[in-house]
Amino acid sequence: MTEPEDLTARARIREAALLHFGEHGFEGATTRAIAETAGVSPGLLRHHFGSKRALREACDEHLIRIVRRIEGDVRAGAVPAGSNPVAAALDALAPYRLYVARALAEGWAEPLFDGIAELSERWLEELDETRTDEPFAGRKARATVSTAMSLSIGVLHKHVSRGLGVDVFSPEGAHLLALTLLDLYSHPLLTPAAAAELRDALGRSRASG
């Protein structure tokens, strides 16, 4: 997602860093290679960011701004009611999917995960208004787990692509993934009654333990 600042050397360095950190990880990426990709000197990279860690933090901040923009759209009503803002955020982050996957797998970018989880929590708040039964877990817990599930496709994309028989990031793969998710979400594996029975069994097991 481009912005006016993306014409600057600082932004070119950041974009190159997103690429290198995504492909090689934080430890494997080098500032020299990032500077070369950005078309600047290593000295200019240090001038703008100071260190590799500060550069990675700038990458995280850029992606968080993208998520916050989606959040602002949700608050302003620009995202249609009932639509999934998490899906919108993931779509906006698609150009940086390798970075996001690496960051999540290696434990960086906590604010990015938390920002997406907040979007999920806001979406659940809207859905809960029409829910007829009491949720088994709090909204924050459900938002956290559903965010992890949504983001796991990016982290496990090689396995998912192998199982689907097509690159999940290709147009064909994205279409098949969308159809699969629609089927899974529209046909739950458990009925409400069966889920309630399992919840009660969990409660009895915990009480007896």
N, C-alpha and C positions, 0 to 999 in steps of 0.2 A: 504494500500500500504506500504510494508515494505521497509526499508532502512537498511544499515549496522548498523546505530546507534540504531536500534530497539532491539539490543541485550543488550543494556545498561539499568541500573536501571532508568535513566531519561526517556528513551523512554517507558519503561514499565509503569511508573507512568503516562505519557501522554496518553498512550493507555487506561489505566484504567479510567483516567479522562474523556476521550471522551465517554466512556461507561456510566459512572455515570452521567455526565452532560446531556447526551442524554436521559437517562431513568428518571432522577429525577429533571432536571433543575438545574440552578446554585445555587439557594437558597436551594433546597432540598438535593443536593449532599453534602457529608461531606468529609473533607480531610482524616479523620480516615478510612472511608470506602474505599476511593480511594487507600490509602496506603495498606490496607489489600488485596484488589484485586491485586495490583501490587506486593505483596509479599515483601514490604519494611516497615520500621518503619515510623511513622508520622514525626519523626525528620529528616529522610533522605529526605522526601518529602519537608519539609520546607527548607532544605539545598539546594536542587536543584531549587526550585521555589519561596520560600519566602512566598507566600500567595496564597489563592485560586484564587484570581483574576488574579495573574500573571500566574498561572497554566492554567486558561482558555485562556488567551492571547497566551500561548504557543500552546495550541490546535488549536486556530485559525491560528496561523502562520504555523503550520504543514499542515493544509488543504490548505492554500494559496500557499504553496510551490508546492502542488500537481497541483493546477490550473495553476501556473506559468510554471510547467513542460509541461503541455498540450499546453500552449501558446507558449513555446519554440518549441515544435513539429510543431505547426502551422507555425511559422516563418521559420522553417527549411524545411518545405515541407513534414514532416513525416506524417501529417494528409492529406489525399487525398483532392485535390481541390473539392469544392462543398459539402464536408461532413460537418456536423454540429459539430463544436468544442465544443459547449455548451453540446451537448449530450455526447461527449467524456469525458468532465470534470465531468459531473454528474455520468457517469459510473465509473470513477476513484474514485469518492467520495462515491460510493455505500456502502462500509463497514462502513461508518460513517453517514449513512442517518438519524438516529435518532438524532444525535448531530446536524447535519445541519438543520433538521426540527425544533428542539427546539430553536436553535440559531436564526433562521430567525423569528420564531413566537414571541420570546421574545425580539427581537431587538438587538442581538449581531452581531458580525462578519461582520460589515460593509465592511471591506476590502475584505472579501470572496465574498460577493454579487457583489462588484464593480469589482473584478477580473473576475468573470464570465460574467458580463455585458460587460467588455472590449472585451472578446472573442466573444460575440454576436455581438458587434459593428464591429469587424474585419470581421466576417462572412458576415454581412449585406453589408459591403463595397464591398466585392467580388460579392455579389448578385446584388448590385445596378449597377454594370458595364453593366449588360445585361438587366436592367429594362428599359422599353420603356416609362413609364410615370413618372411624377414628384412625389416623395413621399409627402404624406400629412403632415408628421412630420419629424423633424430632425433625423439623424441616432442615436444619443445618446438617444433621447427620445424613439425611437423604440427599441433600444437595452435594455434599462432599463425595459420597459414593457414586452418585450418578455422573458427576464430573469426571471422576477417575475412570469410570466405564466409557464415557464419551471420548476421553483423551487416549484411552488404551489402543484404539485403532491405529493412531499415529505411531505409538511406541512399538506395536507389534505388527506393523504394516507388512513386513516380509512374510510373516506366518499367515496373516490374513490373505495376502495376495496368493500365496501358495494354495491355501485351502479353497479360495474362490476360483482359482485357475486363471486369474487375470490380475494385472497390476491394479491395486485398489485405488491408486492415484490417477489412473487413466480415466477417460470419460466412461468407458464401458464398465470399469471396475467400480467407479463412483455410483453409476446407475444400479448395478447389481447390489452394492452395499446398501443403497437407499431402499431398494425393494425388500431386501432381507430385514433391515431394521423396521420397516413399516409392518412387515408380517409379524415379527417378534413382539413389537409393542401393541399391535392390535389383537393378538391372540396370546394372552398371558399363559404361562405354563401352569399356573395354579389358579383355581377358582377362589373367590373371596372366602368361601366356607373352608376349603382345604387349607388356605393360608392361616385362617384363624385357628384351626385345629393344631397346626404346626407351631404357631405362636404360643398356644396354651401348653403344648408339650415342652417347648423350650422353657417356659416358666416353671413347670413342674420339675424338670430336670435340674434347673438352677437351684430351686428351693431344696431339693433333696440332696444336692451336692454340698 
